[in-house]
Amino acid sequence: MKKYTINITEVNFRVGSFKVALSDHNNNMNVVYERSLQDALKYAKTWCEEAEERQHAKDVMNKAILE
């Protein structure tokens, strides 16, 4: 089963308006700041859709480092 944790929190400082904290079933984590709730949701959706591609790239890089 694929599990994602998405936390979107409104913040009030110059970096952005919404903090987006994400983690996935591959133990990848990321935090970004977006200027609108719509941008925050769009980023979270894209990040989750790319989980398998991101993990594959990570696996390839780790294999190359070991060789």
C-alpha positions in Angstrom: 0.0 0.0 0.0 1.3 3.4 -0.9 1.1 6.0 1.9 1.7 9.7 1.7 1.7 12.3 4.5 0.8 15.8 3.3 0.7 18.8 5.8 -0.1 22.2 4.4 0.2 25.0 7.0 -0.5 28.7 6.5 2.5 30.8 7.5 3.0 34.6 7.6 6.5 35.6 6.5 8.2 36.7 3.4 9.3 33.3 2.1 5.7 32.3 1.2 2.2 31.9 2.5 1.9 28.1 2.8 4.4 25.5 4.1 4.0 22.1 2.4 5.6 19.2 4.3 5.5 15.9 2.4 6.7 12.3 3.0 6.0 9.1 1.1 6.1 5.3 1.4 9.7 5.3 0.3 10.8 7.4 3.3 11.4 10.5 1.0 10.6 13.8 2.6 10.5 17.4 1.4 9.4 20.8 2.6 8.6 23.8 0.4 6.9 27.1 0.7 4.3 28.2 -1.8 2.5 31.5 -2.3 -1.1 30.2 -2.5 -3.1 27.2 -1.4 -3.7 26.3 -5.0 0.1 26.2 -5.7 0.6 24.2 -2.5 -2.0 21.6 -3.5 -0.6 21.4 -7.0 3.0 20.9 -5.7 1.8 18.2 -3.3 -0.1 16.4 -6.1 2.8 16.5 -8.5 5.3 15.4 -5.8 3.1 12.3 -4.9 2.6 11.4 -8.6 6.4 11.4 -9.0 7.2 9.1 -6.0 8.1 6.0 -8.0 10.2 7.9 -10.6 12.0 9.7 -7.7 12.7 6.4 -6.0 13.9 4.8 -9.2 16.4 7.7 -9.8 17.6 7.4 -6.2 18.1 3.6 -6.6 20.1 4.1 -9.8 22.3 6.8 -8.2 23.0 4.6 -5.2 23.9 1.6 -7.4 26.2 3.8 -9.5 27.9 5.1 -6.3 28.5 1.5 -5.1 30.1 0.4 -8.4 
